[in-house]
């Protein structure tokens, strides 16, 4: 289906434009550390409009609290 990759493609655009391009990493270790830090912020701190302006980890944890 044509819509299968929309979510991951949007994620790749976001990480490239918010982290990789502005950072201009000079090596693999630096890139790995920078991207790891970005991913932490993306999942724990960055508010996502599709999640009612909550970070993904809080939504994920809330899902399991409700299911229990």
N, CA, C and O atoms as a MOPAC input file, in Angstrom:
PM7 MOZYME 1SCF
protein

 N      0.84100 1    -1.18400 1     0.00000 1
 C      0.00000 1     0.00000 1     0.00000 1
 C      0.88500 1     1.24600 1     0.00000 1
 O      1.99400 1     1.22700 1     0.53300 1
 N      0.40700 1     2.28400 1    -0.57700 1
 C      1.19100 1     3.50500 1    -0.75400 1
 C      1.48700 1     4.23000 1     0.55300 1
 O      2.41600 1     5.03600 1     0.60400 1
 N      0.72900 1     3.96900 1     1.60300 1
 C      0.87900 1     4.71500 1     2.85300 1
 C      1.71500 1     3.98600 1     3.89700 1
 O      1.86700 1     4.48200 1     5.01300 1
 N      2.24600 1     2.84700 1     3.56800 1
 C      2.97700 1     2.03600 1     4.53800 1
 C      4.17400 1     2.74800 1     5.16100 1
 O      4.44600 1     2.56700 1     6.34800 1
 N      4.87400 1     3.53200 1     4.40200 1
 C      6.11800 1     4.12600 1     4.88600 1
 C      5.99800 1     5.58600 1     5.30500 1
 O      7.01400 1     6.21000 1     5.61500 1
 N      4.82100 1     6.13900 1     5.32500 1
 C      4.65900 1     7.56900 1     5.62300 1
 C      5.22300 1     7.92100 1     6.99600 1
 O      5.93100 1     8.91800 1     7.13300 1
 N      4.92500 1     7.13200 1     7.99400 1
 C      5.35300 1     7.46000 1     9.35800 1
 C      6.87200 1     7.41300 1     9.47500 1
 O      7.46900 1     8.33900 1    10.02500 1
 N      7.50700 1     6.36600 1     8.97600 1
 C      8.96000 1     6.26300 1     9.10400 1
 C      9.66000 1     7.28700 1     8.22600 1
 O     10.70800 1     7.81100 1     8.60300 1
 N      9.09400 1     7.58100 1     7.05300 1
 C      9.69800 1     8.59800 1     6.18800 1
 C      9.64400 1     9.96500 1     6.85500 1
 O     10.58900 1    10.74600 1     6.74700 1
 N      8.56600 1    10.25600 1     7.53200 1
 C      8.44300 1    11.52400 1     8.25500 1
 C      9.45500 1    11.57600 1     9.40000 1
 O     10.06000 1    12.61800 1     9.65200 1
 N      9.63700 1    10.44900 1    10.09100 1
 C     10.62000 1    10.40100 1    11.16600 1
 C     12.01800 1    10.68100 1    10.61700 1
 O     12.75800 1    11.47400 1    11.20000 1
 N     12.39400 1    10.03900 1     9.49500 1
 C     13.71900 1    10.25900 1     8.91100 1
 C     13.90100 1    11.71600 1     8.50900 1
 O     14.98100 1    12.27600 1     8.69400 1
 N     12.86400 1    12.33300 1     7.96200 1
 C     12.95100 1    13.75400 1     7.61200 1
 C     13.19400 1    14.58700 1     8.86400 1
 O     14.03400 1    15.48700 1     8.86500 1
 N     12.46200 1    14.28500 1     9.92100 1
 C     12.58600 1    15.03700 1    11.17200 1
 C     13.98700 1    14.91500 1    11.75600 1
 O     14.59300 1    15.93100 1    12.09500 1
 N     14.51200 1    13.71500 1    11.88300 1
 C     15.83300 1    13.54300 1    12.48900 1
 C     16.92200 1    14.19700 1    11.63600 1
 O     17.87900 1    14.75500 1    12.17200 1
 N     16.77900 1    14.13000 1    10.31500 1
 C     17.78500 1    14.75700 1     9.45400 1
 C     17.75300 1    16.26900 1     9.58900 1
 O     18.80400 1    16.90000 1     9.70700 1
 N     16.56000 1    16.86300 1     9.57200 1
 C     16.45400 1    18.31900 1     9.59300 1
 C     16.64300 1    18.92300 1    10.98300 1
 O     17.08700 1    20.06500 1    11.10000 1
 N     16.31700 1    18.18300 1    12.02900 1
 C     16.46100 1    18.71800 1    13.38600 1
 C     17.79500 1    18.37000 1    14.03500 1
 O     18.21600 1    19.04200 1    14.97700 1
 N     18.47300 1    17.31700 1    13.53900 1
 C     19.69100 1    16.89100 1    14.21200 1
 C     20.87700 1    16.69600 1    13.27600 1
 O     21.91400 1    17.33100 1    13.47100 1
 N     20.76000 1    15.86500 1    12.29600 1
 C     21.92200 1    15.47300 1    11.50000 1
 C     22.47400 1    16.62600 1    10.67100 1
 O     23.66800 1    16.91500 1    10.75000 1
 N     21.63400 1    17.29500 1     9.87400 1
 C     22.13700 1    18.38300 1     9.02800 1
 C     22.69200 1    19.55200 1     9.84300 1
 O     23.77900 1    20.03700 1     9.52900 1
 N     21.98700 1    20.02200 1    10.87600 1
 C     22.53400 1    21.15500 1    11.64000 1
 C     23.79500 1    20.81000 1    12.43200 1
 O     24.59600 1    21.69900 1    12.72500 1
 N     23.98200 1    19.55400 1    12.77900 1
 C     25.11100 1    19.17200 1    13.62200 1
 C     26.40900 1    19.00100 1    12.85800 1
 O     27.47900 1    19.22800 1    13.42200 1
 N     26.35300 1    18.61600 1    11.61400 1
 C     27.54700 1    18.40800 1    10.77600 1
 C     28.59300 1    17.57100 1    11.52400 1
 O     29.71800 1    18.02000 1    11.74400 1
 N     28.21100 1    16.37100 1    11.90200 1
 C     29.10200 1    15.48300 1    12.63100 1
 C     30.37400 1    15.20800 1    11.83100 1
 O     30.34200 1    15.11300 1    10.60400 1
 N     31.48700 1    15.08100 1    12.54200 1
 C     32.77500 1    14.85100 1    11.87300 1
 C     33.22700 1    13.39700 1    11.92800 1
 O     34.19800 1    13.03500 1    11.26300 1
 N     32.55800 1    12.56900 1    12.69100 1
 C     32.94300 1    11.15900 1    12.77900 1
 C     31.79500 1    10.29700 1    13.26100 1
 O     30.76800 1    10.79900 1    13.71800 1
 N     31.98300 1     8.99800 1    13.15200 1
 C     30.94600 1     8.04200 1    13.52700 1
 C     30.63600 1     8.10600 1    15.02400 1
 O     29.46500 1     8.10800 1    15.40500 1
 N     31.65400 1     8.15700 1    15.87200 1
 C     31.41500 1     8.20200 1    17.32100 1
 C     30.63700 1     9.45300 1    17.71100 1
 O     29.71800 1     9.39700 1    18.52800 1
 N     31.01400 1    10.57300 1    17.12200 1
 C     30.32300 1    11.83100 1    17.41300 1
 C     28.87000 1    11.75900 1    16.93000 1
 O     27.95600 1    12.19000 1    17.63200 1
 N     28.67000 1    11.22100 1    15.74600 1
 C     27.31700 1    11.09600 1    15.19700 1
 C     26.46900 1    10.17600 1    16.06300 1
 O     25.31800 1    10.49100 1    16.36600 1
 N     27.03000 1     9.04300 1    16.46200 1
 C     26.29000 1     8.08800 1    17.28400 1
 C     25.87400 1     8.72800 1    18.61000 1
 O     24.73000 1     8.57600 1    19.04100 1
 N     26.78900 1     9.43500 1    19.25100 1
 C     26.47400 1    10.08000 1    20.53100 1
 C     25.41600 1    11.16800 1    20.34500 1
 O     24.49400 1    11.28500 1    21.15200 1
 N     25.55000 1    11.96000 1    19.28600 1
 C     24.59000 1    13.02900 1    19.02500 1
 C     23.20900 1    12.50100 1    18.69000 1
 O     22.20400 1    13.03300 1    19.16100 1
 N     23.15800 1    11.46300 1    17.88600 1
 C     21.87100 1    10.87300 1    17.51400 1
 C     21.24200 1    10.16800 1    18.70900 1
 O     20.02400 1    10.22200 1    18.88200 1
 N     22.04500 1     9.51000 1    19.53100 1
 C     21.51700 1     8.89700 1    20.76100 1
 C     20.88500 1     9.94900 1    21.66700 1
 O     19.80400 1     9.73100 1    22.21500 1
 N     21.55500 1    11.08700 1    21.82500 1
 C     21.01800 1    12.16800 1    22.65500 1
 C     19.72900 1    12.71700 1    22.04800 1
 O     18.77400 1    13.00500 1    22.76900 1
 N     19.70200 1    12.86100 1    20.73100 1
 C     18.49600 1    13.33700 1    20.05400 1
 C     17.33900 1    12.35900 1    20.26200 1
 O     16.21500 1    12.77200 1    20.54500 1
 N     17.61900 1    11.06900 1    20.12000 1
 C     16.56600 1    10.06200 1    20.27800 1
 C     16.00500 1    10.07300 1    21.69900 1
 O     14.80600 1     9.87700 1    21.89800 1
 N     16.87100 1    10.30300 1    22.68300 1
 C     16.38700 1    10.40600 1    24.05800 1
 C     15.40700 1    11.57500 1    24.17400 1
 O     14.30900 1    11.42300 1    24.70900 1
 N     15.81400 1    12.73800 1    23.67000 1
 C     14.93500 1    13.91000 1    23.72900 1
 C     13.66300 1    13.68800 1    22.92600 1
 O     12.57700 1    14.06800 1    23.36500 1
 N     13.78900 1    13.07400 1    21.75000 1
 C     12.63900 1    12.82100 1    20.87900 1
 C     11.60000 1    11.95900 1    21.58700 1
 O     10.40400 1    12.22800 1    21.48000 1
 N     12.02700 1    10.94500 1    22.29500 1
 C     11.09700 1    10.01900 1    22.94200 1
 C     10.67200 1    10.42500 1    24.34100 1
 O      9.61100 1    10.00500 1    24.80300 1
 N     11.47000 1    11.23000 1    25.02700 1
 C     11.18200 1    11.55800 1    26.42300 1
 C     10.74500 1    12.99400 1    26.66800 1
 O     10.06100 1    13.26800 1    27.65300 1
 N     11.13000 1    13.91900 1    25.78600 1
 C     10.87500 1    15.33200 1    26.05000 1
 C     10.10000 1    16.04200 1    24.94600 1
 O      9.28800 1    16.92300 1    25.22800 1
 N     10.34100 1    15.67100 1    23.70600 1
 C      9.72900 1    16.37700 1    22.57400 1
 C      8.23400 1    16.09400 1    22.53000 1
 O      7.80700 1    14.94000 1    22.56400 1
 N      7.44300 1    17.16200 1    22.45300 1
 C      5.99900 1    17.01800 1    22.40100 1
 C      5.56900 1    16.73100 1    20.96500 1
 O      6.05300 1    17.36100 1    20.02400 1
 N      4.66300 1    15.78400 1    20.80800 1
 C      4.20400 1    15.36700 1    19.49000 1
 C      2.72000 1    15.71900 1    19.34100 1
 O      1.88800 1    15.29500 1    20.14300 1
 N      2.40700 1    16.48700 1    18.31900 1
 C      1.02200 1    16.91400 1    18.12900 1
 C      0.08500 1    15.73300 1    17.93700 1
 O     -1.06300 1    15.78000 1    18.37800 1
 N      0.55500 1    14.67100 1    17.28500 1
 C     -0.30200 1    13.50700 1    17.05600 1
 C     -0.58200 1    12.73400 1    18.34400 1
 O     -1.46100 1    11.87400 1    18.37300 1
 N      0.16000 1    13.03600 1    19.40300 1
 C     -0.04000 1    12.37700 1    20.70000 1
 C     -0.62300 1    13.35900 1    21.72100 1
 O     -0.40000 1    13.22800 1    22.92400 1
 N     -1.36600 1    14.33500 1    21.22100 1
 C     -1.98900 1    15.36300 1    22.06300 1
 C     -0.93900 1    16.13300 1    22.85800 1
 O     -1.12700 1    16.43000 1    24.03800 1
 N      0.16000 1    16.44800 1    22.19800 1
 C      1.26700 1    17.22800 1    22.75400 1
 C      1.86400 1    16.60600 1    24.01000 1
 O      2.11800 1    17.27300 1    25.01300 1
 N      2.07700 1    15.29900 1    23.90900 1
 C      2.76600 1    14.54100 1    24.95600 1
 C      3.96200 1    13.84800 1    24.32300 1
 O      3.94800 1    13.57100 1    23.12400 1
 N      5.00000 1    13.56400 1    25.11100 1
 C      6.13100 1    12.79800 1    24.56300 1
 C      5.75200 1    11.32000 1    24.42100 1
 O      4.94300 1    10.82200 1    25.20300 1
 N      6.31500 1    10.61800 1    23.44900 1
 C      5.94600 1     9.22900 1    23.19700 1
 C      6.09600 1     8.30500 1    24.40700 1
 O      5.24200 1     7.44400 1    24.62200 1
 N      7.13900 1     8.45700 1    25.18800 1
 C      7.33500 1     7.54300 1    26.30900 1
 C      6.21400 1     7.66000 1    27.33700 1
 O      5.78500 1     6.64900 1    27.89200 1
 N      5.73100 1     8.87300 1    27.60100 1
 C      4.64800 1     9.01700 1    28.56900 1
 C      3.35700 1     8.38700 1    28.04500 1
 O      2.58700 1     7.82300 1    28.82200 1
 N      3.11800 1     8.47900 1    26.74300 1
 C      1.93700 1     7.84100 1    26.15500 1
 C      2.08500 1     6.32600 1    26.24400 1
 O      1.13200 1     5.62700 1    26.59000 1
 N      3.25700 1     5.82400 1    25.93800 1
 C      3.53800 1     4.39000 1    25.99900 1
 C      3.32600 1     3.85100 1    27.41500 1
 O      2.66700 1     2.82900 1    27.60700 1
 N      3.88900 1     4.54400 1    28.39700 1
 C      3.73600 1     4.10400 1    29.79200 1
 C      2.28300 1     4.18600 1    30.23700 1
 O      1.80600 1     3.31400 1    30.96300 1
 N      1.57300 1     5.23300 1    29.80500 1
 C      0.16700 1     5.38300 1    30.15300 1
 C     -0.68800 1     4.27500 1    29.57800 1
 O     -1.65600 1     3.84500 1    30.20500 1
 N     -0.34000 1     3.81100 1    28.39500 1
 C     -1.07700 1     2.71100 1    27.77800 1
 C     -1.01800 1     1.46200 1    28.64600 1
 O     -2.02900 1     0.78400 1    28.83300 1
 N      0.15400 1     1.15800 1    29.17100 1
 C      0.29700 1    -0.04600 1    29.98300 1
 C     -0.29700 1     0.11200 1    31.37000 1
 O     -0.71100 1    -0.87600 1    31.97700 1
 N     -0.34800 1     1.34200 1    31.88700 1
 C     -1.01600 1     1.56000 1    33.17100 1
 C     -2.50900 1     1.31100 1    33.03500 1
 O     -3.13500 1     0.72500 1    33.91900 1
 N     -3.07700 1     1.76600 1    31.91000 1
 C     -4.51900 1     1.57700 1    31.68000 1
 C     -4.84900 1     0.11200 1    31.43800 1
 O     -5.91700 1    -0.35800 1    31.83100 1
 N     -3.93800 1    -0.61300 1    30.79300 1
 C     -4.18300 1    -2.01300 1    30.46000 1
 C     -4.09300 1    -2.93200 1    31.68500 1
 O     -4.65300 1    -4.02800 1    31.69700 1
 N     -3.38700 1    -2.46800 1    32.69600 1
 C     -3.17500 1    -3.31600 1    33.88800 1
 C     -4.38200 1    -3.35200 1    34.78900 1
 O     -4.36000 1    -4.01800 1    35.82500 1

